[in-house]
């Protein structure tokens, strides 16, 4: 990682304000576009997408909602909610 001297990057007013809080400290300032969507970093987003696809597939093959709820350890209301939603991309 390349470090830049804040004197060369930040306007004087901003530098003085930062110095009030973190003088002499190393700071990492993340890019705005680095923020990931919910669940992308942990894999939860992909897990729930796959699980919901399996639920829809089981229902389309004729399995009853209460059986699906038991198989996946979910409430009947949760199964109904998943089945009523249109599949979403994991992007």
Buried (B, 14 or more C-beta within 10 A) or exposed (E): EEEEEBEEEBEEEEEEEBEEEEEEEEEEEEEEEEEEEEBEEEEEBEEBBEEBEEBBEBBEEEEEBEEBBEEBEBEEEBBBEBBEEEEEEEE
